[in-house]
Amino acid sequence: MRNRSKITKGPGSRAAGIAVAYKLIEAAQSRWRAVNAPHLVALVRAGAKFENGKLLERTDEPATEEARKEAA
């Protein structure tokens, strides 16, 4: 459907766009909460996998075919 009204589609001006962004960020900050387990952040950054909140144990198998051949 084509917009046939005279109303501006975007924020209108740069100042209005910045004001809208500021208000959205301000509203989001009121709902932010702290990380429940800050000690697990390093594990997540390192690529650890979790399932249903439990840390999955990694197997020590080589990931690629070449690594498997070298290990044999």
N, C-alpha and C positions, 0 to 999 in steps of 0.2 A: 504494500500500500504506500502511496506517495504522500509525503507530508506537504500539505498545501497551505498551512498556516503561516503567518508572518513571524512567528516566534522563532528566536534563534535556537538552533539545535545544540550548540556547544555552550560553554560557560558564559559566552558573551564577550568578556574582556579578560585580559591576563590577570588583572587584580581580582576579578570575580572568581576565576579559576583557582587562584591561590587561596582565596577565602574559603571556597568549598573544600579544597584539599585540607586546609588547616582544621576546619570543623570536623571532617571525617577522621583525621588523625586524633583529634582531641576526644572524640567519642570512642574510638578504639582503645585509647589509653585507659579509659575508665573501666574497660572490661578485661584488660590484660591480667594475667596471673603469673605467679612465679613458677619456675620449673619444680615439679614435685621431687625429683631425684637428681640434684645437680651433680652427684658423684657418677651418674651414668652418662653424662653428656660426652665425656671423653671416649667412652666405649662406642657411642653412636657415631661420633666423628671418625673413629677408627674403622667403622664399617661392620660393627657387631650386629647380628640379627636377633630380633626379639619376636616371640610369638606368644600372644595372650599375656604380655607383660613379663614373660620368662625369657632369660637369656638362653639362646640355643648354643649348644656345644658345637664347636667346629671340629670336623674330622681332619686328620693330618694327611689326607690323600692329596697327591699333586693335582693341580687344576687342569693341566693341559696334557695332551698326548705326548708331546716332546719331553715334558718333565717326567711322565710315567716311564718312558723308554730309558731316560737317563738314570732313573732310580733303579731300574732292573738290572 
